[in-house]
Amino acid sequence: MNTTKRLLLLLLILAAAGCKPDLKGELGEITDKVKGLNGTWEIEQFIQQDPNNPILEERDLSSFYVREGTEPMRMVISTADRSYSVTQTIGKRFFGSSGTWELDDEIAPSYLTLFGDGDTLRGDLDRMVLPNSQTMGLVYTRECSDGFRNVIYKFNFKRID
């Protein structure tokens, strides 16, 4: 390509880049992720996954927590005093009955830690929970003392208040 063609091509590229509209407006306030957790959450789905299975098979074991005629497990999360409480009639008491909680980062949280009943659980948030969010997912990975991951639990909740 000769110099004239290169110069013309460069001018065309610059002209095309200069045609972009100016950005207007602002992004707005940062959404309060702490407020997003506040409320009553009812379990909707429970999935177990084997991280060592080559096809990462998942099993829907929701029936351990959700059965017709029985009230599903509910978790009430309070932002006022950073407490939580759980009511359930069936299923393993994975979260205990009550305790306190904290996020790893209040602006962009990755996980939720629950401190209760002599146990501490750190669960990854599988999605951002905003004040208008209707779902919340917590993912817990069980590991052996050597760091070997042996099972992943996925709890999916829906907001009921």
Contacts in CASP RR format, 6 or more apart in sequence:
PFRMAT RR
TARGET T0000
AUTHOR 0000-0000-0000
METHOD contacts of the structure
MODEL  1
MNTTKRLLLLLLILAAAGCKPDLKGELGEITDKVKGLNGTWEIEQFIQQD
PNNPILEERDLSSFYVREGTEPMRMVISTADRSYSVTQTIGKRFFGSSGT
WELDDEIAPSYLTLFGDGDTLRGDLDRMVLPNSQTMGLVYTRECSDGFRN
VIYKFNFKRID
1 9 0 8 1.000
30 107 0 8 1.000
31 130 0 8 1.000
31 131 0 8 1.000
32 131 0 8 1.000
33 103 0 8 1.000
33 106 0 8 1.000
33 107 0 8 1.000
33 108 0 8 1.000
33 109 0 8 1.000
33 128 0 8 1.000
33 129 0 8 1.000
33 130 0 8 1.000
34 79 0 8 1.000
34 103 0 8 1.000
34 106 0 8 1.000
35 79 0 8 1.000
35 131 0 8 1.000
36 79 0 8 1.000
36 129 0 8 1.000
36 130 0 8 1.000
36 131 0 8 1.000
36 133 0 8 1.000
37 77 0 8 1.000
37 79 0 8 1.000
37 101 0 8 1.000
37 103 0 8 1.000
37 112 0 8 1.000
37 129 0 8 1.000
37 136 0 8 1.000
38 77 0 8 1.000
38 78 0 8 1.000
38 79 0 8 1.000
38 131 0 8 1.000
39 76 0 8 1.000
39 77 0 8 1.000
39 78 0 8 1.000
39 159 0 8 1.000
39 161 0 8 1.000
40 74 0 8 1.000
40 75 0 8 1.000
40 76 0 8 1.000
40 159 0 8 1.000
40 160 0 8 1.000
40 161 0 8 1.000
41 74 0 8 1.000
41 75 0 8 1.000
41 76 0 8 1.000
41 77 0 8 1.000
41 136 0 8 1.000
41 157 0 8 1.000
41 158 0 8 1.000
41 159 0 8 1.000
41 160 0 8 1.000
42 72 0 8 1.000
42 73 0 8 1.000
42 74 0 8 1.000
42 157 0 8 1.000
42 158 0 8 1.000
42 160 0 8 1.000
43 62 0 8 1.000
43 65 0 8 1.000
43 66 0 8 1.000
43 72 0 8 1.000
43 73 0 8 1.000
43 74 0 8 1.000
43 75 0 8 1.000
43 155 0 8 1.000
43 156 0 8 1.000
43 157 0 8 1.000
44 62 0 8 1.000
44 66 0 8 1.000
44 72 0 8 1.000
44 135 0 8 1.000
44 156 0 8 1.000
44 157 0 8 1.000
44 158 0 8 1.000
45 60 0 8 1.000
45 62 0 8 1.000
45 66 0 8 1.000
45 154 0 8 1.000
45 155 0 8 1.000
45 156 0 8 1.000
46 60 0 8 1.000
46 61 0 8 1.000
46 62 0 8 1.000
46 64 0 8 1.000
46 65 0 8 1.000
46 66 0 8 1.000
46 153 0 8 1.000
46 154 0 8 1.000
46 155 0 8 1.000
46 156 0 8 1.000
47 58 0 8 1.000
47 59 0 8 1.000
47 60 0 8 1.000
47 61 0 8 1.000
47 62 0 8 1.000
47 153 0 8 1.000
47 154 0 8 1.000
47 156 0 8 1.000
48 58 0 8 1.000
48 59 0 8 1.000
48 61 0 8 1.000
48 151 0 8 1.000
48 152 0 8 1.000
48 153 0 8 1.000
48 154 0 8 1.000
49 56 0 8 1.000
49 57 0 8 1.000
49 58 0 8 1.000
49 59 0 8 1.000
49 151 0 8 1.000
49 152 0 8 1.000
49 153 0 8 1.000
49 154 0 8 1.000
50 56 0 8 1.000
50 57 0 8 1.000
50 150 0 8 1.000
50 151 0 8 1.000
50 152 0 8 1.000
51 141 0 8 1.000
51 149 0 8 1.000
51 150 0 8 1.000
51 151 0 8 1.000
51 152 0 8 1.000
52 149 0 8 1.000
52 150 0 8 1.000
58 154 0 8 1.000
64 90 0 8 1.000
64 91 0 8 1.000
64 92 0 8 1.000
65 72 0 8 1.000
65 73 0 8 1.000
65 88 0 8 1.000
65 90 0 8 1.000
65 91 0 8 1.000
66 72 0 8 1.000
67 90 0 8 1.000
70 89 0 8 1.000
70 90 0 8 1.000
71 87 0 8 1.000
71 89 0 8 1.000
72 88 0 8 1.000
73 86 0 8 1.000
73 87 0 8 1.000
73 88 0 8 1.000
73 90 0 8 1.000
73 91 0 8 1.000
74 86 0 8 1.000
74 87 0 8 1.000
74 88 0 8 1.000
74 160 0 8 1.000
75 84 0 8 1.000
75 85 0 8 1.000
75 86 0 8 1.000
75 95 0 8 1.000
75 157 0 8 1.000
76 84 0 8 1.000
76 85 0 8 1.000
76 86 0 8 1.000
76 87 0 8 1.000
77 83 0 8 1.000
77 84 0 8 1.000
77 101 0 8 1.000
78 84 0 8 1.000
81 100 0 8 1.000
82 100 0 8 1.000
82 101 0 8 1.000
82 102 0 8 1.000
83 98 0 8 1.000
83 99 0 8 1.000
83 100 0 8 1.000
83 101 0 8 1.000
84 95 0 8 1.000
84 98 0 8 1.000
84 99 0 8 1.000
84 100 0 8 1.000
84 101 0 8 1.000
84 114 0 8 1.000
85 97 0 8 1.000
85 98 0 8 1.000
85 99 0 8 1.000
86 93 0 8 1.000
86 95 0 8 1.000
86 96 0 8 1.000
86 97 0 8 1.000
86 98 0 8 1.000
87 97 0 8 1.000
94 121 0 8 1.000
94 140 0 8 1.000
94 153 0 8 1.000
94 155 0 8 1.000
95 114 0 8 1.000
95 121 0 8 1.000
96 116 0 8 1.000
96 117 0 8 1.000
96 119 0 8 1.000
97 117 0 8 1.000
98 116 0 8 1.000
98 117 0 8 1.000
99 114 0 8 1.000
99 115 0 8 1.000
99 116 0 8 1.000
99 117 0 8 1.000
100 114 0 8 1.000
100 115 0 8 1.000
100 116 0 8 1.000
101 112 0 8 1.000
101 113 0 8 1.000
101 114 0 8 1.000
101 115 0 8 1.000
102 112 0 8 1.000
102 113 0 8 1.000
102 115 0 8 1.000
103 109 0 8 1.000
103 111 0 8 1.000
103 112 0 8 1.000
103 113 0 8 1.000
104 110 0 8 1.000
104 111 0 8 1.000
104 113 0 8 1.000
109 125 0 8 1.000
109 128 0 8 1.000
110 124 0 8 1.000
110 125 0 8 1.000
111 122 0 8 1.000
111 123 0 8 1.000
111 124 0 8 1.000
111 125 0 8 1.000
112 122 0 8 1.000
112 123 0 8 1.000
112 125 0 8 1.000
112 138 0 8 1.000
113 120 0 8 1.000
113 121 0 8 1.000
113 122 0 8 1.000
113 123 0 8 1.000
114 120 0 8 1.000
114 121 0 8 1.000
114 122 0 8 1.000
114 123 0 8 1.000
121 140 0 8 1.000
122 140 0 8 1.000
123 138 0 8 1.000
123 139 0 8 1.000
123 140 0 8 1.000
124 138 0 8 1.000
124 139 0 8 1.000
124 140 0 8 1.000
124 141 0 8 1.000
125 136 0 8 1.000
125 137 0 8 1.000
125 138 0 8 1.000
125 139 0 8 1.000
126 137 0 8 1.000
126 138 0 8 1.000
126 139 0 8 1.000
126 154 0 8 1.000
127 133 0 8 1.000
127 135 0 8 1.000
127 136 0 8 1.000
127 137 0 8 1.000
129 136 0 8 1.000
129 137 0 8 1.000
133 159 0 8 1.000
134 158 0 8 1.000
134 159 0 8 1.000
135 156 0 8 1.000
135 157 0 8 1.000
135 158 0 8 1.000
135 159 0 8 1.000
136 156 0 8 1.000
136 157 0 8 1.000
136 159 0 8 1.000
137 154 0 8 1.000
137 155 0 8 1.000
137 156 0 8 1.000
137 157 0 8 1.000
138 154 0 8 1.000
138 155 0 8 1.000
138 157 0 8 1.000
139 152 0 8 1.000
139 153 0 8 1.000
139 154 0 8 1.000
139 155 0 8 1.000
140 152 0 8 1.000
140 153 0 8 1.000
140 155 0 8 1.000
141 149 0 8 1.000
141 151 0 8 1.000
141 152 0 8 1.000
141 153 0 8 1.000
142 149 0 8 1.000
142 150 0 8 1.000
142 151 0 8 1.000
142 152 0 8 1.000
142 153 0 8 1.000
143 149 0 8 1.000
143 150 0 8 1.000
144 150 0 8 1.000
END
